[in-house]
Amino acid sequence: MKEMIASKMEYFGPILFELFGEKIQDLAERIKKRFSDRPIISLLSIFRFFFNEEEREDTIIEFLKEYNLIGHQLNTLTEVVDYTKGKLLINKKNSILTEQNIITSLEIIKVIKELYLNLVYKALYETNQVLVNSLHSDDSFESRIVLFHHLYESKIIKASSEDAHIECTNCDPGVYRGVFQLKLNPNKLEKLKCPSCSQEVKYFVPYELHPEIYEIIREQDGLLQNALLNLLAMNDKKYKTNTQFSNDIEIDCVFNLRKGESVFVETKMYKINTTKDKLKSKLKKHFGKLLKDIQRIKKLPDYKDKKVTPVLLVNIIDTQLLQEVEKELKEKNKDKISQSIKILNITTFKEEMSL
């Protein structure tokens, strides 16, 4: 790819110079200096260009203006194209603007497009690897299709406007590969076949999360906390979040279950693609932290004689593991508060709290 771009630039450079004159001479040095002085900001600008489709045109216009390649009176790509056409027409008798050079410029555009598509392909591949690692305990093509089908049907995900990539790995390279737009229920993806050999094809198809769910995931409290609050709201339970006690204790959620009883919930999200021993270690650590906090809260006048149920709510779906850790901790800690602590996931929480 680099060699192709370099070879085409030998032809493309003079055309750029003819179009933009002396403005193009110091462009490379200025870009080089910018990356040297502000490498992080420069890289973020590149990511913004490739992955923010809505602002892509504004980013291009901003770049062209910053390096004085166009005038500040041009604000859209359509205006830039018309401006460039005008330059070409004015200078059409110039020997540099030959048919071959124009063809070469189109080839450069094709190469840049190919580079962009390869970057997108790589991003989709890496995202796929993250997904595989996250679902490693129960991951196969069939189970993932079922999962995505349910997410699609419940409108948690939708078809993305970004390009999908398809390729037949049974045929010779290049026989059947391409980029296309796809708005399809994931359970129909397995029907995609190569028109040449009729075998299954390799594909990467992007889907988008529902905006509200995406924002919830990005929040500091995370997805689990919002799932908890949604569950309580559905059951008409009034609650308080991020409640402060003694100035240095914060409980994620507090609500009343029955008259005279308060439930204190601490939510914790763990990386589930890790060993059970590490998960157990994390659970024990946060059990101990919750225990110390509740011990101090119970000394406060408002809670000294009040029944309190502490809950460590986690995103671990292995209920057996949670029960195993809770049993082990309660065997070691015989005090009343330790015995009252429950380690639950969202499903068992609903059952235990009779919601």
N, C-alpha and C positions, 0 to 999 in steps of 0.2 A: 504493500500500500504506500509506504514512504517513497520507494523508488518510482512508483507510478506518478505520484504527485510531483516529485522533483523533476522528472523528465518533462511533464506537461508544463511546469512553470517556466521552463526555458522558452516556450512559445508564448505562454500566457503573460509573462512579465512585461514584454514590450506593449502588449495590448492595453494592460492596466496603465502603463506609463502614458500611452497616447490618450487614454480617456481622462486621466486625472492629472497628468503633467507632473510637476515637481512634488506634488502632494504625496506621491507614492514612494519617493526616494527614501524618506526617513521613517516610513511606516514600520519597517521591520525593527529598526533600532528602538523606536518608541515602545513597541509592544514588548521587546526584550527587556527594556528598562522597567516597564510596568511590572512584569513578572518578577523581576529581581527585587524591586522595592516593596511590592505588595503581593506576594505569592498567594496568600490565602484568599484575599479579596478577588484576585484574578481567577483563581480556580472556581470560586463560588459563582462568578459571572458566567463561566463556561457551563457549569451545572444548571444555572438558571436558564441559559439558552436552550440546552438540550431537553430539559425535563419540565419546563414551565411553558406549556403550549400557549396559554392565554397571553403571556407577556412576550412571546418570542419575537413578534414583529417590532414591538417597542424596543426590545433589547438590540435588535439589528440596527434600527434607526439611531439609537443612542450611540452605538459603537461607531457607525459611519460618521456621525457628527463629531464625536470626540476626537477622531483622527482626521477631521477636516476633509473627508472624502466626498461629502455632500454639503450643500448649504443648509443653514438652519431653517430655511423656508420650506424644506421638504420634510413631511411628517408621516408619510405612509409609503409602503413598498411600491404601490401603484405610481405614486409621484416620482419615486426613485427610478422606476423602469422607464417612465416617460422622459425623465431627464437624461437617462443613459441613451435612449433611442435618439434623442435630440443631438447628443454628442456624436453618435455614430453617423447620423445623417449629415451633420455639418462637416465631418471629416471623412466622408465616404470615399473621396478620391485619394486618400492617403494609402500608400502601398502596404503599410503594416496591416490595415484592416482587410486582409484578403479573405476569400472564402475558406481557405484552409485554416487560417487563424481563428475564424469564428467557429469552425467545427471543433478546433482544439479547445476553445473556451467552453463549449458545450460538454466536451469530454471531462473537463475539469469539474464542472458542476455535477456530472455523473459520479465522478470519483468522490467528491465531497459528500454526496448523498449516500454512496456506498459506505463511507467511513461512518457517517451518522447512523446508518442502519446496523452496522456492526457494533457500535457502542450500545444501541438499544438492545440488540440481541444479547450482548454480554450482560447488561443490566437485568434482563429477564432471566437469563441463565443463573445469575448469582442469587436473584430473588427466589428462584425455584430451589436452589440448594438450601437456602435458609428454611424454606417451607419443609423440605425433606427432613432436615435436622430437627425441626420443631415437632414433627409428627413421627419421629423415628420408631416409637413404640408400637405404632399401628399404621404403617404407611405402605400403601401399594397403590397401583394405578386405580384399581376398582374402588378402594375405600376413599381415596381422595376425590374421585369423581362424585361419589355419593355425598361427601361432605360439601363440596362446592355446589352440587345440585340443591341441597337443602338451604344453603346460604343464599343462593340465587332466587329460589322460590320464596323465601321469606324477605326478600329485598334487602338483605344485609350487604350483598355485593351486586354489582351490575356490570354489564359489558363496558369495557373501556374504549375511549376514543383513540387510544394509542394503537399502534400497529401490532398485529400478531405475526409470528414467523412460523413457516412450515417448511419441512424438508424430508425427502425420502432418503433414508440411509441404506435401503436395500439396493437401490439403483446406483449407477455410477454418479460421482459428484456432479452436481449441476443439472442432472436430468429433470428433477422436479424439486424446485425450491423457490420460495418467494415471500413477499410481504403482502398482507391483505388485512382488510377490515372485517371484523367478525362480531356479530351481536347474536349470541347463541347460548342457550342453556347448556351448561357444562356437561350434562349427561348425554349430549348428542355429539360430543367431540370424538368419542371412540368410533364414530361412523366415518370419520375422515380417512380416505384411502388414496393411495397413489394411482393416478389414472394410467400410469405406464405398467406397473407390476401388480396393482390391486392389493398391495400389502399395506399394513398400518404405517402411518407417517409419524415423524418426530415433529412436535410443535410446541411453541411457547405462546400461550394466549393470556394477555393481561386482563384482570378484572379489577374494578374499583370498589372500595368500601363505601357504604352509605356515609355521606358527609357528617351526619350527627354522630355516628359511631366512630368515625375517624377522629373527630374532635374529642370525644370521650376518652379514646385511647391515649391521646396526646396530653390530656389533663394530668395534673400532678397526682390526683387520687387514683387514677387508673380505671380500667374497665370493671374490675371486681367491685370496687366501691360503688360505682354507678349501678351495677347489677343488684347490689344489696338495697340501695335506695329505691330502685324501681320496684323491687319485690315488696318492700315495706309500704310504698305508696299504693300499690295494687291492693294491699290488704288494710288500707286505711289506718296505718300506724304512723303516729306523729314521731318525728325523730329530730335529733340535733347532730350536726356534724362538726368534727374538729373542735370538740369541747375541751376547754382548758381547766385544769385542776391544779391548785397549789403553784401556779405560774410556770411550772416546768414539766407538767404532765399533759399530754394531749391524747384524747381518745377519738378514734375516727368516727364512731357513730354510737349514740346513746338513745335508747328508746325504752318505753315501758311495755312489758309483756302482759303482766297481770297486775292487779292492784297491789301496791306495796313492793313490787319487784322491778328492778331495772336491769336492762341488758347492755353490757359494755362490749362493743365489737371493735376489734383491731384487725384490719385487713392487710394481708401480705401477699404480694405477687412474687412467685419464684420462677426461675428458669427451669422448665420441666425437662429439658433435654440434658439432664445431669444424673449422677448416680443416686441411688436411694440413700446411701450413707450421707451424702452431702445434704440431701433434702431433710433427712432426720436431724442432722446437726443444726440446720437453719430453724427447723420447727422447735427444737429444744431451746435454742437461744431466744426465740421470740416468745415462747411459753414463759421462760424465766423473766423476761422483760415485762410481760403482761402481769405476771404474778406480783412483781415488786410494785408496779404502778397501782394495782388494785389494793394491795396491802396498805399503801399510803392513802388512797382514796377512802378506804374504810375507816380511817382514823378521823376523817373530817366529820363535823357535826351532822351534816345533812345525810350522811351515808353510814354513820356508825351503827345504827340499829336497823338499817334497811337491807332487805334481801337483794343481792347482786349476783347476776350470772355473767361471768366474763366469757367471751368467745374469741378464739383466734380463727378468723375466716381466711381461708387460703384458696389458691387456684389449682390445687392438686386434686385430680379427679379420682385417684386411687384411694377409695374410702378405707380399704383394709390397712393401708399404710398409716393413715391418720389414726385409726383406732389402735393400731399397734403402738405408735408413739405415745398417744394419750395414756394408754394403759401402763406403759413403762414409766412414764413420768409420775403418774399417780401412785405407783407402787413405791417410788423413791421419796415422794413428798406427801406425807399423810395429813398435812394441815388442812383446815376447812376450805380455805380459798383455793388451794391447788386442786382439791377434789371437785370443786364447782366449775373449774375451767373446762371448756369444750373446744376441741379442735375439729373444725367442720369445713366442708366445701359448700358451695351455694345450694346444692341439692339436699344434703343432709341438714343444712341450716334450716331450710324450709320445713323439713320433717320434724326436727327437734323443737322448733319454735311454733309448730302447729299453724303455719301460715298457709 
